[in-house]
Amino acid sequence: MTDTAEKVDYSSTLYLPQTDFPMRAGLPQKEPEMVKRWQEMGLYKKLRASAAGREKFVLHDGPPYANGNIHIGHALNKILKDVITRSFQMRGFDANYVPGWDCHGLPIEWKIEEKYREKGKNKDEVPVNEFRKECRDFASQWIKVQADEFKRLGIEGDFDNPYTTMNFHAEARIAGELLKIAKSGQLYRGSKPVMWSVVERTALAEAEVEYADVESDTIWVKFPVKSHTFHRDASGNDDGVIALNAVEGDIPSEHQIYVVIWTTTPWTIPGNRAISFSSRFPYGLYEVESAVNDFGPQPGEKLIFATRLADEAAAKAKVTLKFLTGVEPSQLEGIECAHPLASLGYDFPVPLLDGDHVTDDAGTGFVHTAPSHGREDFDAWMHHARDLEARGISSKIPFPVDDAGFYTADAPGFEGARVMDDNGKKGDANERVIKALIAADKLFARGRLKHSYPHSWRSKKPVIFRNTPQWFVYMDKDLGDATTLRTRALKAIDETRFVPAAGQNRLRAMIETRPDWVLSRQRAWGVPIAVFVDENGEVLQDDAVNARILEAFEAEGADAWFAEGARERFLGTRANEGWTQVRDILDVWFDSGSTHSFVLEDRPDLKWPADVYLEGSDQHRGWFHSSLLESCATRGRAPYNAVVTHGFTMDEQGRKMSKSLGNTVVPQDVMKESGADILRLWVMTTDYWEDQRLGKTIIQTNIDAYRKLRNTVRWMLGTLAHDTGEEIALADMPELERLMLHRLAELDKVVREGYDAFDFKRITRALIDFSNVELSAFYFDVRKDALYCDAPSSLKRRSALAVIRKLFDCLVTWLAPMLPFTMEEAWLSRNPAAVSVHLEQFPAVPAEWLNPALDEKWEKIRKVRTVVTGALEIERREKRIGSSLEATPVVHVGDADLFKALEGQDFAEICITSAISVVADEGPADAFRLGDVARVSVEPKLAEGRKCARSWKITPDVGSDPDYPDVSARDAAALRELAARH
C-alpha cells in the first residue's frame, strides 16, 4: 500500500448517520416552545377535525379543586389520562379530552375565610353573594394557573372550553339533578349523627376526612341494673339466687349489680340512651374481691362483663374479681339500667339492646350507645325503636351538642361545657363528665388511649359525631321498580370493569354498608339545596316553581337563590303558603358526582356513559362513589363503563411526602431541571396501580433510560437520512430483516393490548428492552457494516433501510402518547413537512410479518453468538485484540440443531468479526465455553490479511482490486458503483 493510498479519506463514501436531532435533549427549553407551537397551530382543533366521524372514546376528567398549584399527584393523574386519550386517538377513535375543575366547597371557601381572619373580618357580616363572588374569583384565578401547568406537562385537551362546576349551566344542571331526586321521593330531611367539623361549622362526608393518631381519655362506667334475678353457678360456694326484686326505690348496695361499658369519648355520656350487647358470646357475673384504687369499684360490688374481657377490665380498675355465675345473652334481653348520672336529670331507663356491632376484642363486651353521636349507635337504636316505644321508652334522639361544640339543654348539668373549641382543641367536656361520674360513684376506671381518629382533611382538626338535621338520599327505599339506590348501585358495580380488579370489591363493600347519603352542608359557597319545605319537612313538588329556579340558575348562576326576594320570585303565587326556603348547600361530592349530566350528556363532542373514569384509589369513597350514586338515583346505572385507579406517590424510602419532612417532589421543579417527558417516563415505567416512589435517584434512572431510548431514535434518524423510501418485498428480504419485522408484529400486539389494559409499564418495558437489546445491541450493531459500507444496489442494505423505516414509524408513534415532546421532535425531524406525529395513527402491521419458525431459528443462532461474544470479550480484556474485527474465531458446534441453524448464515457479520469458521464438532478441551450453552465452544484466532481502509475489516482480499489498493473487494465494488452514479 502506498503512502498516498493510506491517506485517502473514505468517510465521504460511507453512508454514515446524518441528523440534526441532537443527542442532548434540552427538554426544559424545547418543551415550552413545543407547547406554544401546538397552541398556535391549533393542534387540539386539528385532532378533532381529523377524528370527525370516528367512534368516540371518552375519558371523563375527575375535577381537581381549583385552589393551588398542581402537585405530583396531579401530574401523575393528568399524565395517565393524557396517555389514555392520545393512545385511543392514535388507534382510530375520536378521543376528546375535556378538562374540568371542581370549584365549590370548603377548600376554596376556607381560603377566603383565612383571608378574612387575617384582616379581622367576619364572613357572616358580608352579604352572602359578595362572599360567593370572592370564592368564584379565587377559583377562576387558579383554574388559569393549573391549566397552564397541565399544558406544560404535555396534556392535550379542550383547555379553551373546559367544564367547571361553577359555570352557570353547570349549577343549573346540578340543581336540576337534585330536583329529579326530590321528585322521585328519594330526598328527605332527617336527624342523624354525622361527622361534624366544629372548626368549619359543617357536616363532612367520609371522603372529606382523613385519619390521624390521637391520644384520648378513656373511661369504664358502671350502669346500675334496675332489677333482675341471676342464678348463681351451682358449683359456686354460695348456691342459690341473687334476687333483685326492688322495683321501686333504691336497691340495697349489697344486691346492686352493674353493667360496665367502655368508651373513648367521655363527652358522649350525656347522650347515652342504651347499652348494646352481643348474643354471639358469653357473659359472666363477677364480684370484686379486693381493690387498690382512689375511686371506683370496692369489695362486694357485683359487675357483668363479657367473659373474655373481665380480667382485662379488672386490671384497669386495679381490682381482683371472683366469678359468680355465667350470664347467657338471652338473660340480658329486657334488662333496663339506670343512667349513671340519673341524679343530674338523666332519669330515664337505659335498655340493653342486642347489637351486631358489639365485639369482645376490647372493652367490656358492652357498648355505650349514644344515638346522637355514632352511626352504629344510631342504627342499633333505630333498629329497636318500635319495640322500645311499645315498652314505654321514648325513642326520641336528643341534640346534646350544638354546631360550635357546646353542650345544649339536652345535656343537663353540663350546659356551657365544650367538647372542642374553634381551633380544634379539646374543651372541658370530658373532664366535667368524668368528675360527675366520680361524684356519682359510677366510674369504674379511667385511662388514656392512642388510636386513629377522623380529622377534616382541610383544617386538619378532629371532627365529632353529632346529631343534626340534614338532608339525605335514601339508600334502601323502593324506587317503584323493585329496586333501591343500593341495589341499583351494586348491580352497576358488577357491570363495570375495574382496573385493577380489586377496586370492584372495595367499592362494593362501601356501597353494601354505607348509610343514607348526606347531601347538606352548612356553608355559603356552592349549589344550594334548592327546595322549599313545609313545617313537617316535606318538599314542595311544583314543576312551575322548579322551572323558575332552573331558568334563573341558567341565566344568573346559583347566586340567584340567595338574592333578595328569591323566595317570592320562585314561589310566585305560592309565596303565602308558608313554604320555607332551604339555605343549606349541597355536598361538593354531589356537584362532582353530577358532572356526567352537564359534561357527558350536554356536550355533543362527548357521550354518555363515559368509557372510563380514572382517579386515585381514594376516589372509591369520593368521585367514583358519588357519581355512581347520583347516576343510579337518576338514570339507573353507572355513568362509566370502566374505573381505573392509581395509588399515591411516596418518597424513595416509601414515606408519605410532606413539606415538614422535606421529601416532596414538585413537578414544576422536575420539568425545569429535566423536562416533562422525564416525568412522563417515570409515570409510564411505574406500577401506578399501587403506591409509587419518586426521588432524585429514581428520576436519574429515568433520565438514563430516556437517553438510551433517545439515542436509538437518533441513530435511526441518522441512518434514514439515506433512505429512498424503497419498499422491499418480504420474500426478498434477508432473514435478519424478516426477523425484525416478526419482532415488530409481536410488539404491535403487546402495545395495543397494553393500551387497552391501561398497562403502560408493560408497553414501556417491552419497547425499552426492544430498543436496547434487540436493536442497539444486536440488529443495528450487526447491520452497521452493510448500512455504512455496502453498495447502493445492495439488497441487504436496501432491506435494512426499509425495515428501519418501519421500526422508526412504529416506535415513534407507539411512544408518542407517552413521550409527546420527544416523539414530536423526532417525527418532524424525519418529516419536516408533517403537521404533528399526534395526528398520525399507529401503523398497520401485516399479519404475514409474524414468523415463529424464523424466530425459533434465530434464537439458536443468537445462542451460539453469545458464546462467540463471550470469548471475544476476554480477548479484549486481555488486550489481545482491540475490536472484534481483529478476530477470526473458530466456532465448534456439537449440537446438530444449532449447527443446522447456522447453515447459510454470514455468521462473521452476525458476530461482527472479519471472518469466522464453524465446525461441526465438540472442540478442544481448552476452548472457551459458556455453562448455559451446551456443546458450543470457541477458539479465538487473530484475523489474517490487511485492514480495509474503508470498512476496517481485516481480510486477505484487501488490495485485490488495483483501482482501490487499500480496501477489500466488497468495498472496491461499492466505490466503483458510487463513482458510476456520480
ChimeraX attribute file (.defattr): number of C-alpha atoms within 10 A of each C-alpha:
attribute: neighborCount
match mode: 1-to-1
recipient: residues
	/A:1	12
	/A:2	8
	/A:3	7
	/A:4	7
	/A:5	13
	/A:6	12
	/A:7	10
	/A:8	11
	/A:9	10
	/A:10	12
	/A:11	13
	/A:12	7
	/A:13	16
	/A:14	19
	/A:15	21
	/A:16	18
	/A:17	17
	/A:18	15
	/A:19	17
	/A:20	11
	/A:21	19
	/A:22	11
	/A:23	15
	/A:24	9
	/A:25	18
	/A:26	12
	/A:27	20
	/A:28	16
	/A:29	14
	/A:30	14
	/A:31	23
	/A:32	19
	/A:33	14
	/A:34	19
	/A:35	19
	/A:36	13
	/A:37	12
	/A:38	17
	/A:39	14
	/A:40	9
	/A:41	12
	/A:42	11
	/A:43	19
	/A:44	20
	/A:45	13
	/A:46	16
	/A:47	22
	/A:48	18
	/A:49	12
	/A:50	14
	/A:51	19
	/A:52	13
	/A:53	10
	/A:54	13
	/A:55	12
	/A:56	20
	/A:57	21
	/A:58	26
	/A:59	27
	/A:60	27
	/A:61	23
	/A:62	24
	/A:63	18
	/A:64	17
	/A:65	20
	/A:66	25
	/A:67	23
	/A:68	15
	/A:69	15
	/A:70	20
	/A:71	14
	/A:72	20
	/A:73	19
	/A:74	18
	/A:75	22
	/A:76	25
	/A:77	21
	/A:78	24
	/A:79	25
	/A:80	23
	/A:81	24
	/A:82	20
	/A:83	25
	/A:84	24
	/A:85	24
	/A:86	25
	/A:87	27
	/A:88	22
	/A:89	27
	/A:90	23
	/A:91	18
	/A:92	16
	/A:93	20
	/A:94	25
	/A:95	26
	/A:96	24
	/A:97	25
	/A:98	22
	/A:99	24
	/A:100	25
	/A:101	24
	/A:102	24
	/A:103	30
	/A:104	28
	/A:105	22
	/A:106	23
	/A:107	19
	/A:108	22
	/A:109	24
	/A:110	17
	/A:111	15
	/A:112	17
	/A:113	18
	/A:114	14
	/A:115	12
	/A:116	13
	/A:117	12
	/A:118	8
	/A:119	9
	/A:120	9
	/A:121	13
	/A:122	10
	/A:123	17
	/A:124	9
	/A:125	8
	/A:126	11
	/A:127	11
	/A:128	15
	/A:129	17
	/A:130	12
	/A:131	18
	/A:132	21
	/A:133	13
	/A:134	15
	/A:135	25
	/A:136	19
	/A:137	11
	/A:138	19
	/A:139	23
	/A:140	17
	/A:141	13
	/A:142	19
	/A:143	25
	/A:144	13
	/A:145	15
	/A:146	20
	/A:147	21
	/A:148	15
	/A:149	19
	/A:150	20
	/A:151	17
	/A:152	20
	/A:153	27
	/A:154	26
	/A:155	26
	/A:156	27
	/A:157	22
	/A:158	16
	/A:159	19
	/A:160	10
	/A:161	10
	/A:162	16
	/A:163	21
	/A:164	27
	/A:165	26
	/A:166	23
	/A:167	18
	/A:168	18
	/A:169	22
	/A:170	25
	/A:171	26
	/A:172	25
	/A:173	23
	/A:174	29
	/A:175	25
	/A:176	20
	/A:177	21
	/A:178	26
	/A:179	21
	/A:180	16
	/A:181	17
	/A:182	17
	/A:183	15
	/A:184	13
	/A:185	16
	/A:186	21
	/A:187	22
	/A:188	18
	/A:189	18
	/A:190	14
	/A:191	16
	/A:192	25
	/A:193	25
	/A:194	24
	/A:195	26
	/A:196	25
	/A:197	26
	/A:198	24
	/A:199	21
	/A:200	24
	/A:201	16
	/A:202	20
	/A:203	27
	/A:204	25
	/A:205	21
	/A:206	13
	/A:207	17
	/A:208	18
	/A:209	21
	/A:210	16
	/A:211	14
	/A:212	13
	/A:213	12
	/A:214	13
	/A:215	12
	/A:216	19
	/A:217	17
	/A:218	19
	/A:219	24
	/A:220	24
	/A:221	26
	/A:222	26
	/A:223	24
	/A:224	21
	/A:225	23
	/A:226	24
	/A:227	19
	/A:228	18
	/A:229	12
	/A:230	18
	/A:231	15
	/A:232	19
	/A:233	17
	/A:234	12
	/A:235	9
	/A:236	11
	/A:237	9
	/A:238	10
	/A:239	13
	/A:240	12
	/A:241	13
	/A:242	14
	/A:243	13
	/A:244	17
	/A:245	12
	/A:246	13
	/A:247	10
	/A:248	8
	/A:249	7
	/A:250	9
	/A:251	17
	/A:252	10
	/A:253	10
	/A:254	9
	/A:255	15
	/A:256	20
	/A:257	28
	/A:258	21
	/A:259	21
	/A:260	27
	/A:261	25
	/A:262	22
	/A:263	21
	/A:264	20
	/A:265	17
	/A:266	23
	/A:267	27
	/A:268	25
	/A:269	23
	/A:270	25
	/A:271	23
	/A:272	22
	/A:273	28
	/A:274	23
	/A:275	26
	/A:276	22
	/A:277	29
	/A:278	23
	/A:279	17
	/A:280	14
	/A:281	15
	/A:282	17
	/A:283	26
	/A:284	19
	/A:285	25
	/A:286	23
	/A:287	21
	/A:288	18
	/A:289	16
	/A:290	16
	/A:291	18
	/A:292	13
	/A:293	12
	/A:294	9
	/A:295	16
	/A:296	21
	/A:297	26
	/A:298	19
	/A:299	14
	/A:300	18
	/A:301	18
	/A:302	24
	/A:303	24
	/A:304	26
	/A:305	27
	/A:306	27
	/A:307	19
	/A:308	18
	/A:309	17
	/A:310	24
	/A:311	16
	/A:312	13
	/A:313	24
	/A:314	19
	/A:315	12
	/A:316	14
	/A:317	22
	/A:318	18
	/A:319	21
	/A:320	19
	/A:321	23
	/A:322	15
	/A:323	19
	/A:324	23
	/A:325	21
	/A:326	20
	/A:327	20
	/A:328	15
	/A:329	17
	/A:330	11
	/A:331	14
	/A:332	19
	/A:333	14
	/A:334	13
	/A:335	16
	/A:336	21
	/A:337	23
	/A:338	22
	/A:339	26
	/A:340	23
	/A:341	21
	/A:342	12
	/A:343	10
	/A:344	15
	/A:345	13
	/A:346	20
	/A:347	12
	/A:348	14
	/A:349	19
	/A:350	23
	/A:351	23
	/A:352	24
	/A:353	25
	/A:354	22
	/A:355	23
	/A:356	13
	/A:357	13
	/A:358	20
	/A:359	17
	/A:360	18
	/A:361	10
	/A:362	14
	/A:363	23
	/A:364	28
	/A:365	27
	/A:366	27
	/A:367	23
	/A:368	25
	/A:369	30
	/A:370	26
	/A:371	29
	/A:372	27
	/A:373	28
	/A:374	20
	/A:375	20
	/A:376	18
	/A:377	24
	/A:378	18
	/A:379	17
	/A:380	22
	/A:381	25
	/A:382	16
	/A:383	14
	/A:384	14
	/A:385	16
	/A:386	13
	/A:387	12
	/A:388	16
	/A:389	12
	/A:390	9
	/A:391	10
	/A:392	9
	/A:393	16
	/A:394	14
	/A:395	16
	/A:396	12
	/A:397	20
	/A:398	22
	/A:399	22
	/A:400	25
	/A:401	29
	/A:402	17
	/A:403	18
	/A:404	18
	/A:405	27
	/A:406	22
	/A:407	23
	/A:408	18
	/A:409	15
	/A:410	17
	/A:411	23
	/A:412	14
	/A:413	19
	/A:414	21
	/A:415	15
	/A:416	15
	/A:417	21
	/A:418	21
	/A:419	25
	/A:420	23
	/A:421	15
	/A:422	15
	/A:423	12
	/A:424	19
	/A:425	12
	/A:426	15
	/A:427	17
	/A:428	17
	/A:429	22
	/A:430	23
	/A:431	15
	/A:432	17
	/A:433	20
	/A:434	21
	/A:435	12
	/A:436	17
	/A:437	21
	/A:438	16
	/A:439	12
	/A:440	14
	/A:441	16
	/A:442	23
	/A:443	24
	/A:444	25
	/A:445	23
	/A:446	20
	/A:447	12
	/A:448	11
	/A:449	14
	/A:450	12
	/A:451	12
	/A:452	13
	/A:453	16
	/A:454	20
	/A:455	24
	/A:456	23
	/A:457	15
	/A:458	14
	/A:459	17
	/A:460	15
	/A:461	22
	/A:462	25
	/A:463	25
	/A:464	23
	/A:465	21
	/A:466	29
	/A:467	28
	/A:468	21
	/A:469	14
	/A:470	19
	/A:471	25
	/A:472	19
	/A:473	24
	/A:474	21
	/A:475	22
	/A:476	14
	/A:477	15
	/A:478	15
	/A:479	16
	/A:480	8
	/A:481	6
	/A:482	9
	/A:483	14
	/A:484	20
	/A:485	27
	/A:486	24
	/A:487	18
	/A:488	22
	/A:489	27
	/A:490	23
	/A:491	16
	/A:492	21
	/A:493	24
	/A:494	12
	/A:495	15
	/A:496	17
	/A:497	17
	/A:498	20
	/A:499	18
	/A:500	17
	/A:501	12
	/A:502	10
	/A:503	18
	/A:504	19
	/A:505	13
	/A:506	13
	/A:507	19
	/A:508	20
	/A:509	12
	/A:510	14
	/A:511	22
	/A:512	13
	/A:513	9
	/A:514	11
	/A:515	17
	/A:516	18
	/A:517	17
	/A:518	23
	/A:519	24
	/A:520	24
	/A:521	26
	/A:522	18
	/A:523	19
	/A:524	23
	/A:525	28
	/A:526	26
	/A:527	27
	/A:528	26
	/A:529	22
	/A:530	20
	/A:531	25
	/A:532	22
	/A:533	16
	/A:534	13
	/A:535	9
	/A:536	7
	/A:537	15
	/A:538	14
	/A:539	21
	/A:540	17
	/A:541	16
	/A:542	13
	/A:543	11
	/A:544	11
	/A:545	19
	/A:546	21
	/A:547	13
	/A:548	15
	/A:549	24
	/A:550	24
	/A:551	14
	/A:552	20
	/A:553	25
	/A:554	18
	/A:555	12
	/A:556	16
	/A:557	19
	/A:558	29
	/A:559	21
	/A:560	21
	/A:561	25
	/A:562	17
	/A:563	13
	/A:564	9
	/A:565	10
	/A:566	16
	/A:567	20
	/A:568	13
	/A:569	18
	/A:570	23
	/A:571	21
	/A:572	13
	/A:573	10
	/A:574	14
	/A:575	13
	/A:576	9
	/A:577	9
	/A:578	11
	/A:579	19
	/A:580	16
	/A:581	19
	/A:582	17
	/A:583	18
	/A:584	21
	/A:585	21
	/A:586	27
	/A:587	27
	/A:588	26
	/A:589	22
	/A:590	25
	/A:591	29
	/A:592	26
	/A:593	23
	/A:594	29
	/A:595	29
	/A:596	24
	/A:597	22
	/A:598	19
	/A:599	24
	/A:600	20
	/A:601	15
	/A:602	16
	/A:603	12
	/A:604	8
	/A:605	17
	/A:606	21
	/A:607	18
	/A:608	18
	/A:609	20
	/A:610	22
	/A:611	17
	/A:612	21
	/A:613	22
	/A:614	23
	/A:615	25
	/A:616	23
	/A:617	20
	/A:618	14
	/A:619	17
	/A:620	22
	/A:621	17
	/A:622	21
	/A:623	26
	/A:624	27
	/A:625	21
	/A:626	22
	/A:627	24
	/A:628	26
	/A:629	29
	/A:630	29
	/A:631	25
	/A:632	22
	/A:633	26
	/A:634	17
	/A:635	11
	/A:636	19
	/A:637	23
	/A:638	28
	/A:639	29
	/A:640	25
	/A:641	18
	/A:642	19
	/A:643	23
	/A:644	20
	/A:645	23
	/A:646	23
	/A:647	18
	/A:648	19
	/A:649	22
	/A:650	21
	/A:651	18
	/A:652	16
	/A:653	10
	/A:654	12
	/A:655	12
	/A:656	15
	/A:657	19
	/A:658	12
	/A:659	8
	/A:660	7
	/A:661	9
	/A:662	8
	/A:663	17
	/A:664	18
	/A:665	20
	/A:666	14
	/A:667	22
	/A:668	19
	/A:669	11
	/A:670	18
	/A:671	20
	/A:672	12
	/A:673	14
	/A:674	19
	/A:675	25
	/A:676	28
	/A:677	26
	/A:678	24
	/A:679	23
	/A:680	23
	/A:681	21
	/A:682	25
	/A:683	22
	/A:684	23
	/A:685	17
	/A:686	18
	/A:687	17
	/A:688	23
	/A:689	17
	/A:690	15
	/A:691	16
	/A:692	19
	/A:693	20
	/A:694	22
	/A:695	15
	/A:696	12
	/A:697	10
	/A:698	14
	/A:699	17
	/A:700	14
	/A:701	12
	/A:702	20
	/A:703	19
	/A:704	13
	/A:705	16
	/A:706	20
	/A:707	15
	/A:708	17
	/A:709	18
	/A:710	21
	/A:711	19
	/A:712	19
	/A:713	24
	/A:714	22
	/A:715	18
	/A:716	24
	/A:717	24
	/A:718	18
	/A:719	22
	/A:720	22
	/A:721	15
	/A:722	17
	/A:723	15
	/A:724	10
	/A:725	11
	/A:726	11
	/A:727	12
	/A:728	15
	/A:729	9
	/A:730	14
	/A:731	8
	/A:732	12
	/A:733	19
	/A:734	15
	/A:735	16
	/A:736	21
	/A:737	21
	/A:738	22
	/A:739	23
	/A:740	22
	/A:741	23
	/A:742	22
	/A:743	19
	/A:744	22
	/A:745	20
	/A:746	17
	/A:747	20
	/A:748	21
	/A:749	12
	/A:750	17
	/A:751	23
	/A:752	17
	/A:753	15
	/A:754	16
	/A:755	22
	/A:756	13
	/A:757	13
	/A:758	20
	/A:759	20
	/A:760	25
	/A:761	19
	/A:762	19
	/A:763	24
	/A:764	20
	/A:765	14
	/A:766	14
	/A:767	20
	/A:768	19
	/A:769	14
	/A:770	19
	/A:771	23
	/A:772	16
	/A:773	12
	/A:774	16
	/A:775	20
	/A:776	20
	/A:777	12
	/A:778	16
	/A:779	19
	/A:780	18
	/A:781	15
	/A:782	19
	/A:783	21
	/A:784	19
	/A:785	18
	/A:786	18
	/A:787	24
	/A:788	20
	/A:789	22
	/A:790	23
	/A:791	24
	/A:792	18
	/A:793	11
	/A:794	14
	/A:795	16
	/A:796	21
	/A:797	22
	/A:798	24
	/A:799	23
	/A:800	27
	/A:801	26
	/A:802	21
	/A:803	21
	/A:804	23
	/A:805	19
	/A:806	17
	/A:807	19
	/A:808	20
	/A:809	18
	/A:810	20
	/A:811	21
	/A:812	22
	/A:813	24
	/A:814	26
	/A:815	20
	/A:816	24
	/A:817	27
	/A:818	26
	/A:819	22
	/A:820	28
	/A:821	23
	/A:822	22
	/A:823	24
	/A:824	19
	/A:825	20
	/A:826	24
	/A:827	23
	/A:828	15
	/A:829	16
	/A:830	19
	/A:831	12
	/A:832	11
	/A:833	9
	/A:834	12
	/A:835	16
	/A:836	20
	/A:837	22
	/A:838	22
	/A:839	19
	/A:840	18
	/A:841	18
	/A:842	23
	/A:843	15
	/A:844	10
	/A:845	18
	/A:846	12
	/A:847	10
	/A:848	10
	/A:849	17
	/A:850	19
	/A:851	16
	/A:852	13
	/A:853	10
	/A:854	15
	/A:855	18
	/A:856	12
	/A:857	16
	/A:858	18
	/A:859	14
	/A:860	17
	/A:861	20
	/A:862	17
	/A:863	15
	/A:864	27
	/A:865	19
	/A:866	15
	/A:867	23
	/A:868	27
	/A:869	16
	/A:870	14
	/A:871	20
	/A:872	28
	/A:873	16
	/A:874	14
	/A:875	19
	/A:876	14
	/A:877	10
	/A:878	10
	/A:879	10
	/A:880	15
	/A:881	19
	/A:882	14
	/A:883	14
	/A:884	21
	/A:885	22
	/A:886	25
	/A:887	25
	/A:888	23
	/A:889	24
	/A:890	19
	/A:891	27
	/A:892	24
	/A:893	23
	/A:894	17
	/A:895	15
	/A:896	11
	/A:897	11
	/A:898	21
	/A:899	20
	/A:900	14
	/A:901	18
	/A:902	18
	/A:903	11
	/A:904	7
	/A:905	13
	/A:906	12
	/A:907	19
	/A:908	19
	/A:909	18
	/A:910	17
	/A:911	24
	/A:912	25
	/A:913	23
	/A:914	23
	/A:915	23
	/A:916	21
	/A:917	14
	/A:918	16
	/A:919	16
	/A:920	15
	/A:921	16
	/A:922	17
	/A:923	20
	/A:924	11
	/A:925	8
	/A:926	9
	/A:927	16
	/A:928	20
	/A:929	21
	/A:930	16
	/A:931	8
	/A:932	9
	/A:933	14
	/A:934	15
	/A:935	18
	/A:936	28
	/A:937	27
	/A:938	28
	/A:939	19
	/A:940	21
	/A:941	18
	/A:942	17
	/A:943	22
	/A:944	14
	/A:945	14
	/A:946	18
	/A:947	22
	/A:948	22
	/A:949	22
	/A:950	20
	/A:951	21
	/A:952	15
	/A:953	24
	/A:954	24
	/A:955	21
	/A:956	15
	/A:957	17
	/A:958	24
	/A:959	19
	/A:960	14
	/A:961	16
	/A:962	11
	/A:963	11
	/A:964	19
	/A:965	19
	/A:966	25
	/A:967	31
	/A:968	26
	/A:969	20
	/A:970	16
	/A:971	23
	/A:972	24
	/A:973	16
	/A:974	20
	/A:975	23
	/A:976	13
	/A:977	14
	/A:978	15
	/A:979	10
	/A:980	8
	/A:981	8
	/A:982	5
